[in-house]
Amino acid sequence: MSASLQKRGEDEKPLPLLPEGHILFAWIFSLLAYTTWIHFWLQNPPVDVLVVAVAHLVCLPILSRKLKPVLIPALGCVIIGLAIGLQVIDMCFDLLILWDVAVEDVQGPISGRKVAWFYYNTMLNSSHVNFALAMFLFFGQFGALAGFTRSSPSARRIWAMLTGTMVVGNGGYLILVIPRYLSIRASRVFEASFFDGWSSVLAARLFLFVALGSG
């Protein structure tokens, strides 16, 4: 009896702290790519580079092979809940833009586009909001990679579908929404043209809801 227990203890080797080599490489590549893009291409302030770097560091323990699998669904629900909450709030202003609804003020009506500009310009220049967006993005991409890698062969088909949905959802958001956000964020004066063709932003947001729901 004791011999079998001893043998079982020898077989159950402690799991390494760091993730698999290819996941670690993806993490390092993502960190370097995003910080380089933000600093040199977008020429954003150093605080944005710091936000992205900290978000990567927070994600690293989640990728550890020591993490108990039972914690992953709970963490996923927190991240998805955060993302849905942000998207629901943003969609209120999307509809304000598309319906061209004016908001009454003591000095007269304010166009829906101008109200949305005040919101987006303030929100996108807030470091804690950018950190939340970065956490959602990085948890999604690294979680999908780790889940696909560590799942059994029978479950990999499902993970492949989830990963594909994540790539399309996040990719569409990065292509259709983020460039508009960057223009609004850098602006200091309102221009109605910022919101021309905003229906594509709403479409990308709705598809992201579908992607989040499938997760």
Order of alpha helices (4+ residues) and beta strands (2+ residues): alpha-alpha-alpha-alpha-beta-beta-alpha-alpha-alpha-alpha-alpha
